[in-house]
Amino acid sequence: MEKVFVYGSLRTDFWNYDKVLKNRVRQVEKGQIKGELYHLPAGYPAVIFGEGTVYGEVITLSQDKILKSLDPVSYTHLTLPTTSR
């Protein structure tokens, strides 16, 4: 199963989780990645390389094909080192 690190509106306590991921997730864990949270002028967050820590959730999707449906919403595929807590 695919894992995705989410740090914005796809987190379980934000509105896009219910709209996009609810009932499509196998597991949710707290997580963090190395980087800096940057607020884009359009009003949504982005992660850029940096020495800070970005907190979010590591979501295990119930089916691999769900990952493609996240493209329009935005996601970061787990290719960076992560730490779950």
JOFENUR-V883389 format. One record per residue. SS is DSSP state (H for helix, E for strand, L for the rest). PHI is phi as a letter, one per 40 degrees, with the letter a starting at -180 (* if undefined). Layout:
BEGIN
SS/PHI + SS/PHI
END
This chain:
BEGIN
L/* + L/c + E/b + E/b + E/c + E/b + L/b + L/b + L/c + L/c + L/c + L/d + L/c + L/b + H/c + H/c + H/c + H/c + H/c + H/b + H/b + L/d + L/g + L/b + E/b + E/c + E/a + E/b + E/b + E/c + E/a + E/a + E/b + E/c + E/i + E/b + E/c + E/b + E/c + L/c + L/d + L/c + L/h + L/b + E/c + E/a + E/b + E/b + E/c + E/i + E/c + E/c + E/b + E/b + E/c + E/a + E/b + E/c + E/b + E/c + E/c + L/c + L/a + L/c + L/c + H/c + H/d + H/c + H/c + L/c + L/d + L/c + L/c + L/h + L/a + E/b + E/c + L/c + L/b + L/c + L/c + E/b + E/b + E/c + L/b
END
